[in-house]
Amino acid sequence: MESVFIDVQDCVIYASAVVSQANELITEDGFVRQTACYIRNPGGARQEMIQRFQTVRDSLVSDYSRLFGWPSDRVLVPEAVNINMIKRYLNGTNP
């Protein structure tokens, strides 16, 4: 939370997506969606933020792996999507 500056309630939602092993996190909150995208793919962040998001991702995977006894490669980091992305996918226009 303090590493990526999202609110407590957003952390709870994100953590719930990870614990439930969701493939996707649906949100219309642009900041949360972008943050989740950067956690999933740190290389997509601005150059000066890549290491921060990589550290967050590594910590998240390590902590969940240890806490639940999952192999680290089993910890899914959900992809963040919004309703427009879903509509494009359903219409067959998703790139």
Secondary structure, DSSP 4 states (H G I P E B T S, - for coil): -TTTT--HHHHHHHHHHHHTT-SEEE---HHHHHHHHHHH-GGGS-GGGHHHHHHHHHHHHHHHHHHHT--GGG---PEEE-HHHHHHHHTT---
